[in-house]
């Protein structure tokens, strides 16, 4: 895995040089990611300035889970620590998150600074595509920076609506875990700071077209210290 990731990073640089400028939208810089994750007011990203947290609570887009008071969640100060009962999720084995816990995390994330990132994967796979490396490099630089030192983050994986919900849920989980491993291996970001959860097709960014490309994304959410 380590040699493959290193080769992908080199390949991505070569591809970018060969393709030249203007053929693809540049990913947000590490500085832009830091600003977005610290304040929710960053520029130069594809997320609106007003957006925080997940697009909608897991399992029922547009309706907050009944287990969490949405009013209290929306009033949480930026960077405040998450609720103690969810602390153990950051050290739990990957994928061992119950539906109730996923809903709780989604509700809390609504009040936190976030950024949407397009991270390319091979089709129907959790293998990182060379196209994804520039974005992941900037994300790694941001999360390993002194500006975000000690902060914990949710890596929320999302898919479009193609395929079954159950399959997309598993695929998005694997992809979120792949990003977590990449950041830990390549940028020494402590895995205990990264919570990887897949939400499948449950939270489309483009609700008018659930199959739209922009629904395939990863949200990075600041969960405080």
PEWO-V159516 format. One record per residue. N is the residue number from 1. RES is the residue in three letters. SS is DSSP state (a for helix, b for strand, c for the rest). PHI is phi in radians with two decimals (NA if undefined). D_CENTER is the distance of its C-alpha to the mean C-alpha in Angstrom with 1 decimal. Layout:
n: [N N]
res: [RES RES]
ss: [SS SS]
phi: [PHI PHI]
d_center: [D_CENTER D_CENTER]
//
This chain:
n: [1 2 3 4 5 6 7 8 9 10 11 12 13 14 15 16 17 18 19 20 21 22 23 24 25 26 27 28 29 30 31 32 33 34 35 36 37 38 39 40 41 42 43 44 45 46 47 48 49 50 51 52 53 54 55 56 57 58 59 60 61 62 63 64 65 66 67 68 69 70 71 72 73 74 75 76 77 78 79 80 81 82 83 84 85 86 87 88 89 90 91 92 93 94 95 96 97 98 99 100 101 102 103 104 105 106 107 108 109 110 111 112 113 114 115 116 117 118 119 120 121 122 123 124 125 126 127 128 129 130 131 132 133 134 135 136 137 138 139 140 141 142 143 144 145 146 147 148 149 150 151 152 153 154 155 156 157 158 159 160 161 162 163 164 165 166 167 168 169 170 171 172 173 174 175 176 177 178 179 180 181 182 183 184 185 186 187 188 189 190 191 192 193 194 195 196 197 198 199 200 201 202 203 204 205 206 207 208 209 210 211 212 213 214 215 216 217 218 219 220 221 222 223 224 225]
res: [UNK UNK UNK UNK UNK UNK UNK UNK UNK UNK UNK UNK UNK UNK UNK UNK UNK UNK UNK UNK UNK UNK UNK UNK UNK UNK UNK UNK UNK UNK UNK UNK UNK UNK UNK UNK UNK UNK UNK UNK UNK UNK UNK UNK UNK UNK UNK UNK UNK UNK UNK UNK UNK UNK UNK UNK UNK UNK UNK UNK UNK UNK UNK UNK UNK UNK UNK UNK UNK UNK UNK UNK UNK UNK UNK UNK UNK UNK UNK UNK UNK UNK UNK UNK UNK UNK UNK UNK UNK UNK UNK UNK UNK UNK UNK UNK UNK UNK UNK UNK UNK UNK UNK UNK UNK UNK UNK UNK UNK UNK UNK UNK UNK UNK UNK UNK UNK UNK UNK UNK UNK UNK UNK UNK UNK UNK UNK UNK UNK UNK UNK UNK UNK UNK UNK UNK UNK UNK UNK UNK UNK UNK UNK UNK UNK UNK UNK UNK UNK UNK UNK UNK UNK UNK UNK UNK UNK UNK UNK UNK UNK UNK UNK UNK UNK UNK UNK UNK UNK UNK UNK UNK UNK UNK UNK UNK UNK UNK UNK UNK UNK UNK UNK UNK UNK UNK UNK UNK UNK UNK UNK UNK UNK UNK UNK UNK UNK UNK UNK UNK UNK UNK UNK UNK UNK UNK UNK UNK UNK UNK UNK UNK UNK UNK UNK UNK UNK UNK UNK UNK UNK UNK UNK UNK UNK]
ss: [c a a a a a a a a a a a a a a a a a a c c c c c c c c c c a a a a a a a a a a c c c c c c c c c c c c c c c c c c c c c c c c c c c c c c a a a a a c c c c c c c c c a a a a a a a a c c c c c c c a a a a a a a a a a a c c c c b b b b c c c b c c c c c c b c a a a a a a a a a a a a a a c c a a a c c c c b b b b b b c c c c c c a a a a a a a a a a a a a a a a a a a a a a a c c c a a a b b b b b c c c c c c c c c c c c c c a a a c b b b b b b c c c]
phi: [NA -1.11 -1.15 -1.11 -1.12 -1.11 -1.12 -1.10 -1.10 -1.15 -1.04 -1.10 -1.12 -1.12 -1.10 -1.10 -1.15 -1.23 -1.30 1.45 -1.39 1.62 -1.60 -2.65 -1.21 -1.18 -1.23 -1.07 -1.33 -1.02 -1.14 -1.17 -1.12 -1.03 -1.08 -1.13 -1.34 -1.48 -2.19 1.27 -2.09 -1.19 -1.86 1.36 -2.09 -1.57 -1.75 -1.07 -1.05 -1.44 -1.33 -2.39 1.10 -1.28 -1.06 -2.83 -1.04 -1.08 1.52 -2.71 -0.90 1.56 -2.21 -1.07 -1.07 -1.22 -1.33 -2.25 -1.34 -1.12 -1.14 -1.19 -1.14 -1.22 -1.64 -1.14 -1.14 -1.05 1.47 -1.15 -1.13 -1.27 -1.16 -0.95 -1.15 -1.75 -0.99 -1.19 -1.13 -1.26 -2.03 -1.32 -1.00 -0.95 1.45 -1.61 -2.05 -1.34 -0.97 -1.12 -1.14 -1.06 -1.12 -1.12 -1.06 -1.07 -1.17 -1.13 -1.12 -1.10 -1.73 -1.88 -1.06 -2.56 -2.50 -1.59 -2.20 -1.55 -2.11 -1.41 -2.18 -1.02 -1.00 1.03 -2.54 -1.79 -1.37 -1.20 -1.47 -0.95 -1.09 -1.43 -1.06 -0.98 -1.16 -1.17 -1.12 -1.13 -1.12 -1.07 -1.09 -1.20 -1.24 -1.66 -1.34 -1.11 -1.11 -2.03 -1.05 1.43 -1.50 -1.81 -2.39 -1.63 -1.83 -1.81 -1.57 -2.32 -2.17 -1.46 -1.63 -1.24 1.58 -1.36 -1.06 -1.10 -1.16 -1.11 -1.11 -1.15 -1.12 -1.15 -1.14 -1.09 -1.17 -1.09 -1.19 -1.09 -1.12 -1.01 -1.16 -1.04 -1.11 -1.21 -1.33 -1.57 -2.20 0.99 -1.33 -1.05 -1.08 -1.20 -1.61 -2.14 -1.90 -1.74 -2.35 -1.66 -2.00 0.96 -1.70 -1.21 -2.25 -1.13 -1.27 -1.78 -1.24 -1.29 -2.41 -1.05 -1.59 -1.13 -1.03 -1.17 -1.32 -1.56 -2.74 -2.18 -1.77 -1.90 -2.12 -1.32 -1.86 1.35 -1.51]
d_center: [20.9 21.3 23.8 21.8 18.8 21.4 23.1 20.1 19.6 23.3 23.4 20.7 22.9 26.0 24.6 23.6 27.1 28.8 27.1 27.8 26.2 25.6 24.5 20.8 18.8 17.9 14.3 13.8 15.6 14.7 16.9 15.2 11.8 13.8 15.7 12.9 11.3 14.9 16.5 14.4 17.1 16.0 17.6 17.0 13.7 13.4 12.5 15.7 17.0 17.5 14.0 12.4 10.3 9.4 11.6 14.0 14.7 14.2 17.3 19.1 17.5 19.2 20.8 19.7 20.3 23.8 23.0 21.5 23.4 21.2 23.7 23.3 19.5 19.6 22.1 20.2 20.5 17.5 16.7 18.8 18.4 17.0 19.8 21.7 21.6 17.9 18.2 19.1 15.9 14.5 17.5 17.9 18.1 15.0 15.0 17.7 16.2 18.7 18.2 19.5 17.0 14.0 15.8 16.4 12.9 12.0 15.2 14.7 11.3 13.4 15.3 12.7 11.7 8.4 7.5 6.7 6.9 9.2 9.2 12.5 13.7 17.4 18.6 18.4 16.9 14.2 15.9 14.1 16.2 18.0 16.7 13.1 14.7 15.3 11.8 10.8 14.0 13.3 10.0 12.1 15.0 13.2 12.0 15.4 17.4 20.0 18.5 15.6 17.7 17.6 14.5 12.1 8.4 6.3 3.5 4.1 5.8 8.4 11.7 14.8 17.9 19.8 21.0 21.3 18.9 19.5 18.8 15.5 14.4 15.4 14.0 10.4 10.9 12.4 9.9 7.1 10.3 11.3 8.6 9.5 13.1 12.9 11.9 14.5 17.1 17.0 16.2 17.5 14.6 15.8 14.1 15.3 13.0 9.8 9.4 7.9 8.6 9.2 10.5 12.3 14.1 14.5 12.7 13.7 13.1 16.6 18.6 21.7 20.7 18.4 18.9 17.8 15.8 13.4 12.2 10.8 7.3 3.6 2.9 3.5 6.7 10.0 11.9 15.0 17.3]
//
